[in-house]
């Protein structure tokens, strides 16, 4: 049995199961949806093209919708994609440093920011699975398939375009130009066929517009400090330590690609912080994933040193030799504990951000035959780009213009007529920080206060 575990394949299987089990548990422990892109992508799940976003990720949600999956079931599919990316990265660590490195990577399945942003409708899970898959195929010199897969990153997120450019330069082979197919397909469709994305709401703020006019050195330094703090909270610090040990043990060719990709992503992240005027844990997902396989090689080396299977060379290795195998295991357990808590806390925190709308929605769902007039909480979130009506669509099956009318989105000339014939109403009370709900049950209006997600939707409230 022990001998069977001494293989990269066994580590990949365990990483896949662990990654998926933890993500699926969080999906069902905290059902719902969260954050700007996630809400709008779910609201537009009946379309492959949404807003100005690239189509590859949205195609996954579209496929889930076509086969009739619910929001929770679709998030479970995304959890599977995220777990697949972890499994591929485990295999990559094995290719870089052997079976011990593969096993050392398994705890990364629990890395909090990766967990949080791969179980919601965000591109990171698909992007990293595709990019890591291409790199893994390259280690086997399966260049044609690797180029095809690398080209797909150009349809997942715009940040993948410089990755493709670096890939072509790294390959030094004209056949690598095949990896431009995704970018070419998008540019051809966007400007040749005039593709236009569906908009579930009029809220369409592009992060990059006017970013340099909003740049503040003080805010940028503050956000950089927050990300440094998250480096410790999420456990990424220990992966940096492992990378410092593992980097000399990895072949230069693979390090060169990973380090340039990492540099590109760090530059993109800095621009992203300027554009968004804030930092967030999502910004850590791709950079940490890029060096984590090398960090696993370093952990494997530290384990060998701690067990006196290799001579220490360097301060960190001498420290590992001094603390011994038990000390290394203690650090590993600390790392696992930090990542589990961080992932659980981040998902809980993101879900809590729209509890007002989810509480109001529970009251609305008691009257499925009603068409609602919604006066929402508006202009909240980064750069005031969120809207309560967008949240309602993003966490349910309801649609503006069909199941409810959103006051700010209605033409003022039509608003009075629509409001007059829509007796059931949802109204945000700024002074109470809650929604008031007036609904028609048996011809009479009754009200309910949706301020508290659990108990308040059981009671009466003020009448309309």
C-alpha positions as CSV (number, residue, x, y, z in Angstrom):
1,X,0.0,0.0,0.0
2,X,2.7,2.4,1.0
3,X,4.6,1.7,-2.3
4,X,1.5,2.5,-4.3
5,X,1.3,5.9,-2.7
6,X,4.9,6.7,-3.9
7,X,3.7,7.9,-7.2
8,X,2.6,11.1,-8.8
9,X,-0.6,9.5,-10.0
10,X,-1.7,8.7,-6.4
11,X,-1.0,12.3,-5.3
12,X,-3.0,13.7,-8.3
13,X,-6.0,11.5,-7.3
14,X,-5.8,12.6,-3.7
15,X,-5.5,16.2,-4.6
16,X,-8.5,16.0,-7.0
17,X,-10.7,14.4,-4.4
18,X,-9.6,16.8,-1.6
19,X,-10.0,19.9,-3.7
20,X,-13.4,18.9,-5.0
21,X,-14.8,17.7,-1.6
22,X,-13.8,20.9,0.2
23,X,-15.2,23.1,-2.5
24,X,-18.4,21.2,-2.9
25,X,-18.9,21.3,0.9
26,X,-18.6,25.1,0.9
27,X,-21.0,25.4,-2.1
28,X,-23.7,23.7,-0.1
29,X,-22.8,25.2,3.3
30,X,-23.0,28.7,1.8
31,X,-25.5,28.5,-1.2
32,X,-26.0,31.6,-3.2
33,X,-23.7,33.8,-5.3
34,X,-21.4,36.7,-4.8
35,X,-19.4,39.6,-6.2
36,X,-19.9,41.7,-9.3
37,X,-18.8,39.4,-12.1
38,X,-20.3,36.4,-10.5
39,X,-23.7,38.0,-10.2
40,X,-23.8,39.3,-13.7
41,X,-22.5,36.1,-15.2
42,X,-25.2,34.1,-13.5
43,X,-27.9,36.6,-14.5
44,X,-26.7,36.2,-18.1
45,X,-26.3,32.4,-18.1
46,X,-28.6,32.0,-21.0
47,X,-26.0,33.7,-23.2
48,X,-22.4,32.9,-24.2
49,X,-21.6,36.6,-24.7
50,X,-22.2,38.8,-21.6
51,X,-21.1,42.4,-21.3
52,X,-17.7,42.8,-22.9
53,X,-16.2,39.6,-21.4
54,X,-14.5,36.8,-23.3
55,X,-16.8,33.8,-24.0
56,X,-15.0,30.7,-22.9
57,X,-15.9,30.8,-19.2
58,X,-19.4,31.9,-19.9
59,X,-19.8,29.0,-22.2
60,X,-19.5,26.7,-19.1
61,X,-22.4,28.5,-17.4
62,X,-24.4,28.4,-20.6
63,X,-23.9,24.7,-20.8
64,X,-25.0,24.3,-17.2
65,X,-28.1,26.3,-17.9
66,X,-28.9,24.3,-21.1
67,X,-29.0,21.0,-19.2
68,X,-31.1,22.6,-16.4
69,X,-28.6,22.9,-13.5
70,X,-29.5,25.2,-10.6
71,X,-27.1,27.8,-9.3
72,X,-25.8,25.5,-6.6
73,X,-25.3,22.7,-9.1
74,X,-23.6,25.0,-11.5
75,X,-21.3,26.2,-8.8
76,X,-20.5,22.5,-8.1
77,X,-19.5,22.1,-11.7
78,X,-17.2,25.1,-11.3
79,X,-15.8,23.5,-8.2
80,X,-15.0,20.5,-10.3
81,X,-13.1,22.7,-12.8
82,X,-11.2,24.3,-10.0
83,X,-10.3,20.8,-8.6
84,X,-9.2,19.7,-12.0
85,X,-6.8,22.7,-12.1
86,X,-5.4,21.6,-8.8
87,X,-4.9,18.0,-10.0
88,X,-3.1,19.3,-13.1
89,X,-0.9,21.5,-11.0
90,X,-0.1,18.5,-8.8
91,X,0.9,16.5,-11.8
92,X,3.1,19.5,-12.9
93,X,4.8,19.6,-9.5
94,X,5.5,15.9,-9.9
95,X,7.0,16.5,-13.4
96,X,9.2,19.2,-11.9
97,X,10.3,17.4,-8.7
98,X,9.1,13.8,-8.5
99,X,6.4,12.1,-6.5
100,X,7.4,13.8,-3.2
101,X,6.9,17.2,-4.8
102,X,3.5,16.1,-6.1
103,X,2.5,15.0,-2.6
104,X,3.8,18.3,-1.1
105,X,1.5,20.1,-3.5
106,X,-1.6,18.4,-2.3
107,X,-2.3,20.8,0.6
108,X,-2.6,23.6,-2.0
109,X,-5.9,22.1,-2.8
110,X,-7.2,24.0,0.3
111,X,-5.6,27.4,-0.6
112,X,-8.3,29.9,0.5
113,X,-8.3,32.5,-2.3
114,X,-8.2,29.7,-4.9
115,X,-11.1,28.0,-3.2
116,X,-13.2,31.2,-2.8
117,X,-12.9,32.3,-6.4
118,X,-13.2,28.9,-8.1
119,X,-16.7,28.1,-6.6
120,X,-18.3,31.3,-7.9
121,X,-18.8,32.3,-11.5
122,X,-15.3,33.7,-12.0
123,X,-12.7,32.8,-14.6
124,X,-9.7,31.9,-12.5
125,X,-10.6,28.2,-12.2
126,X,-11.0,27.7,-15.9
127,X,-8.0,29.9,-16.7
128,X,-5.6,28.1,-14.4
129,X,-6.8,24.7,-15.5
130,X,-6.2,25.5,-19.2
131,X,-2.8,27.3,-18.7
132,X,-1.6,24.6,-16.3
133,X,-2.8,21.8,-18.6
134,X,-0.8,23.4,-21.5
135,X,2.3,23.6,-19.4
136,X,1.9,20.0,-18.2
137,X,1.6,18.8,-21.9
138,X,4.7,20.8,-22.7
139,X,6.7,18.8,-20.1
140,X,5.7,15.7,-22.2
141,X,6.6,17.6,-25.4
142,X,3.0,17.2,-26.7
143,X,3.4,20.6,-28.5
144,X,0.4,20.6,-30.9
145,X,-2.2,19.9,-28.1
146,X,-0.3,22.2,-25.7
147,X,-0.5,25.1,-28.3
148,X,-4.2,24.5,-28.9
149,X,-4.9,24.5,-25.2
150,X,-2.7,27.6,-24.6
151,X,-4.7,29.3,-27.3
152,X,-7.9,28.7,-25.3
153,X,-6.6,31.0,-22.5
154,X,-7.1,33.8,-25.0
155,X,-10.8,33.2,-24.8
156,X,-11.0,32.9,-21.0
157,X,-9.6,36.3,-19.8
158,X,-7.8,39.2,-21.3
159,X,-4.9,38.8,-18.9
160,X,-4.2,35.5,-20.8
161,X,-3.2,37.4,-23.9
162,X,0.3,38.4,-22.6
163,X,0.6,34.8,-21.4
164,X,0.1,33.6,-25.0
165,X,2.7,36.1,-26.2
166,X,5.3,34.9,-23.6
167,X,4.5,31.3,-24.5
168,X,5.3,32.0,-28.2
169,X,8.6,33.7,-27.4
170,X,9.5,30.8,-25.0
171,X,8.6,28.1,-27.5
172,X,10.9,29.6,-30.2
173,X,9.1,27.6,-32.8
174,X,6.9,29.1,-35.6
175,X,4.4,26.3,-35.0
176,X,3.7,28.0,-31.6
177,X,1.8,30.7,-33.5
178,X,-1.1,28.2,-33.5
179,X,-1.7,29.4,-29.9
180,X,-2.9,32.7,-31.3
181,X,-6.1,31.0,-32.5
182,X,-8.2,32.1,-29.5
183,X,-7.2,35.8,-29.7
184,X,-7.8,35.7,-33.5
185,X,-11.2,34.2,-33.1
186,X,-12.3,36.8,-30.6
187,X,-11.0,39.8,-32.6
188,X,-12.6,38.4,-35.7
189,X,-15.9,37.9,-34.0
190,X,-15.8,41.2,-32.1
191,X,-14.8,43.5,-35.0
192,X,-15.6,41.4,-38.0
193,X,-18.9,39.9,-37.0
194,X,-19.8,42.7,-34.5
195,X,-20.5,40.4,-31.6
196,X,-22.3,42.2,-28.7
197,X,-22.7,40.9,-25.2
198,X,-26.0,40.5,-23.4
199,X,-26.4,43.0,-20.4
200,X,-28.4,41.7,-17.5
201,X,-28.4,45.2,-16.1
202,X,-27.2,48.7,-17.2
203,X,-24.4,48.4,-14.7
204,X,-21.4,48.0,-17.0
205,X,-18.3,49.6,-15.4
206,X,-15.0,48.6,-17.0
207,X,-12.2,48.5,-14.5
208,X,-9.5,49.9,-16.9
209,X,-11.3,53.1,-18.0
210,X,-9.7,56.2,-16.7
211,X,-7.5,54.2,-14.4
212,X,-4.5,56.6,-14.5
213,X,-6.6,59.6,-13.7
214,X,-7.7,57.9,-10.5
215,X,-4.3,56.8,-9.5
216,X,-3.3,57.6,-5.9
217,X,0.1,56.6,-4.6
218,X,-1.3,56.5,-1.0
219,X,-4.2,54.2,-1.9
220,X,-1.9,52.0,-4.0
221,X,0.6,51.6,-1.1
222,X,-2.3,50.9,1.3
223,X,-3.7,48.2,-1.0
224,X,-0.2,46.7,-1.4
225,X,0.0,46.5,2.3
226,X,-3.4,44.6,2.4
227,X,-2.1,42.1,-0.1
228,X,1.1,41.5,1.9
229,X,-1.2,40.9,4.9
230,X,-3.2,38.4,2.9
231,X,0.0,36.7,2.0
232,X,0.3,35.6,5.6
233,X,-3.3,35.1,6.4
234,X,-3.8,32.8,3.4
235,X,-0.7,30.8,4.0
236,X,1.0,32.0,0.8
237,X,4.0,33.1,2.8
238,X,5.0,29.5,3.4
239,X,4.7,28.7,-0.3
240,X,7.1,31.6,-1.0
241,X,9.5,30.0,1.5
242,X,9.2,26.7,-0.3
243,X,9.7,28.4,-3.7
244,X,13.0,29.9,-2.4
245,X,14.2,26.4,-1.6
246,X,12.8,24.7,-4.7
247,X,13.8,27.2,-7.4
248,X,17.4,26.0,-7.7
249,X,16.2,22.4,-8.1
250,X,13.9,23.1,-11.1
251,X,15.2,23.1,-14.7
252,X,15.9,26.5,-16.0
253,X,13.7,26.2,-19.0
254,X,10.5,25.7,-16.9
255,X,11.5,28.3,-14.4
256,X,12.0,30.8,-17.1
257,X,8.4,30.5,-18.4
258,X,6.9,30.5,-14.9
259,X,8.9,33.5,-13.7
260,X,8.1,35.6,-16.7
261,X,4.4,34.6,-16.4
262,X,4.6,35.5,-12.7
263,X,6.2,38.9,-13.5
264,X,3.5,39.6,-16.1
265,X,0.7,38.7,-13.7
266,X,2.2,40.8,-10.9
267,X,2.3,43.8,-13.3
268,X,-1.3,43.1,-14.3
269,X,-2.3,42.9,-10.6
270,X,-0.7,46.3,-9.8
271,X,-2.6,47.8,-12.7
272,X,-5.8,46.1,-11.5
273,X,-5.3,47.6,-8.0
274,X,-5.0,51.0,-9.6
275,X,-8.1,50.5,-11.8
276,X,-10.3,49.0,-9.0
277,X,-9.0,51.4,-6.3
278,X,-8.8,48.5,-3.9
279,X,-7.2,45.2,-3.3
280,X,-9.0,41.8,-3.0
281,X,-8.1,38.2,-2.3
282,X,-9.0,37.3,-5.9
283,X,-5.8,39.1,-7.0
284,X,-3.7,36.5,-5.3
285,X,-5.1,33.4,-7.0
286,X,-3.1,33.4,-10.3
287,X,0.3,34.7,-9.0
288,X,0.4,32.2,-6.1
289,X,-0.7,29.3,-8.3
290,X,2.2,30.1,-10.7
291,X,4.9,29.6,-8.1
292,X,3.2,27.0,-5.9
293,X,4.4,24.0,-7.9
294,X,8.0,25.2,-7.5
295,X,7.2,25.7,-3.8
296,X,6.1,22.1,-3.6
297,X,9.5,21.0,-4.9
298,X,11.0,23.0,-2.1
299,X,8.8,21.4,0.5
300,X,9.9,18.0,-0.8
301,X,13.5,19.0,-0.4
302,X,12.9,20.3,3.1
303,X,11.3,17.0,4.0
304,X,14.3,15.0,2.7
305,X,16.7,17.3,4.7
306,X,14.6,17.0,7.9
307,X,14.7,13.2,7.6
308,X,18.5,13.3,7.0
309,X,18.0,11.9,3.5
310,X,19.9,14.9,2.0
311,X,22.6,17.3,3.2
312,X,21.3,20.8,4.0
313,X,22.6,23.7,1.9
314,X,21.3,27.1,2.8
315,X,19.8,28.7,5.9
316,X,16.3,27.4,5.4
317,X,17.5,23.8,4.8
318,X,19.7,24.0,7.9
319,X,16.7,25.2,9.9
320,X,14.7,22.2,8.6
321,X,17.5,19.9,9.6
322,X,17.5,21.4,13.1
323,X,13.7,21.1,13.7
324,X,13.5,17.6,12.2
325,X,10.7,15.8,10.5
326,X,8.2,16.6,13.3
327,X,8.9,20.3,13.0
328,X,8.3,20.2,9.2
329,X,5.0,18.3,9.8
330,X,4.0,20.9,12.4
331,X,4.5,23.7,9.9
332,X,2.6,21.7,7.3
333,X,-0.4,21.3,9.7
334,X,-0.2,25.0,10.5
335,X,-0.3,25.8,6.8
336,X,-3.3,23.4,6.2
337,X,-5.1,25.0,9.2
338,X,-4.5,28.5,7.9
339,X,-5.7,27.7,4.4
340,X,-8.8,25.9,5.6
341,X,-9.9,28.7,7.9
342,X,-9.0,31.4,5.3
343,X,-11.1,29.7,2.6
344,X,-14.0,29.2,4.9
345,X,-13.9,32.8,6.1
346,X,-13.6,34.3,2.7
347,X,-16.6,32.4,1.2
348,X,-18.7,33.3,4.3
349,X,-17.7,37.0,4.0
350,X,-18.4,37.2,0.3
351,X,-21.8,35.5,0.7
352,X,-22.8,37.9,3.5
353,X,-22.3,40.9,1.2
354,X,-25.8,40.5,-0.3
355,X,-27.8,39.1,2.6
356,X,-30.3,42.0,2.4
357,X,-31.3,41.1,-1.2
358,X,-31.4,37.4,-0.3
359,X,-33.7,38.2,2.6
360,X,-36.0,40.3,0.4
361,X,-35.9,37.5,-2.2
362,X,-37.2,35.0,0.2
363,X,-40.3,37.2,0.9
364,X,-40.8,37.7,-2.9
365,X,-40.7,34.0,-3.5
366,X,-43.7,33.5,-1.3
367,X,-45.8,35.2,-4.0
368,X,-44.6,33.6,-7.2
369,X,-47.6,35.0,-9.2
370,X,-46.6,38.6,-8.2
371,X,-44.8,40.9,-10.5
372,X,-42.7,43.1,-8.2
373,X,-41.7,46.8,-8.4
374,X,-38.2,47.1,-6.9
375,X,-36.6,50.2,-5.6
376,X,-33.2,48.8,-4.8
377,X,-30.1,49.5,-2.7
378,X,-27.9,51.2,-5.3
379,X,-24.3,52.3,-5.9
380,X,-22.5,50.1,-3.5
381,X,-19.3,48.0,-3.8
382,X,-16.1,49.0,-5.5
383,X,-16.5,52.3,-7.4
384,X,-20.2,52.1,-6.6
385,X,-20.8,49.7,-9.4
386,X,-23.3,47.3,-7.7
387,X,-27.0,47.4,-7.7
388,X,-29.6,45.6,-5.6
389,X,-31.6,44.5,-8.6
390,X,-28.5,43.0,-10.2
391,X,-28.0,41.0,-7.0
392,X,-31.6,39.7,-7.1
393,X,-31.0,38.5,-10.6
394,X,-27.6,37.1,-9.7
395,X,-28.8,34.9,-6.9
396,X,-32.2,33.7,-8.3
397,X,-34.1,32.9,-11.4
398,X,-35.9,36.2,-11.5
399,X,-35.5,38.6,-14.4
400,X,-36.1,42.3,-14.7
401,X,-39.0,43.0,-17.1
402,X,-40.5,39.6,-16.5
403,X,-40.7,38.8,-12.8
404,X,-40.0,42.3,-11.5
405,X,-39.3,45.8,-12.6
406,X,-36.3,47.6,-11.3
407,X,-37.0,51.3,-10.7
408,X,-33.7,52.8,-11.8
409,X,-33.6,50.7,-15.0
410,X,-37.1,51.8,-16.2
411,X,-37.6,54.6,-18.7
412,X,-39.0,57.5,-16.6
413,X,-41.8,57.9,-19.1
414,X,-43.0,54.4,-18.4
415,X,-42.2,54.3,-14.7
416,X,-45.5,55.7,-13.4
417,X,-47.6,53.4,-15.5
418,X,-45.6,50.3,-14.5
419,X,-45.6,51.3,-10.8
420,X,-49.4,51.8,-10.9
421,X,-50.1,48.3,-12.1
422,X,-47.5,46.6,-9.9
423,X,-49.0,46.6,-6.4
424,X,-46.3,44.3,-4.9
425,X,-43.3,46.4,-4.0
426,X,-39.8,46.1,-2.6
427,X,-38.2,49.2,-1.3
428,X,-34.8,49.8,0.2
429,X,-35.0,51.8,3.5
430,X,-31.6,53.6,3.8
431,X,-32.3,54.8,7.3
432,X,-33.1,51.3,8.5
433,X,-30.6,49.5,6.3
434,X,-33.3,47.0,5.3
435,X,-35.8,46.3,2.6
436,X,-39.5,46.8,3.1
437,X,-41.7,44.4,1.1
438,X,-45.3,45.1,0.2
439,X,-47.0,42.1,-1.5
440,X,-50.5,41.1,-2.6
441,X,-51.8,37.8,-1.2
442,X,-55.6,37.9,-1.4
443,X,-56.3,41.3,-2.9
444,X,-55.0,43.1,0.2
445,X,-51.5,44.5,0.6
446,X,-49.4,43.2,3.5
447,X,-45.8,44.1,4.4
448,X,-42.7,42.3,5.7
449,X,-39.3,43.6,6.9
450,X,-36.4,41.8,5.2
451,X,-33.6,43.4,7.2
452,X,-32.4,40.2,8.9
453,X,-31.9,37.2,6.6
454,X,-33.3,34.5,8.9
455,X,-36.2,35.6,11.2
456,X,-37.5,38.8,9.6
457,X,-39.0,37.1,6.6
458,X,-41.3,35.2,8.9
459,X,-43.1,38.4,10.3
460,X,-45.3,41.2,9.3
461,X,-43.8,44.7,9.1
462,X,-45.3,47.9,7.9
463,X,-48.2,47.8,5.4
464,X,-48.2,49.5,2.1
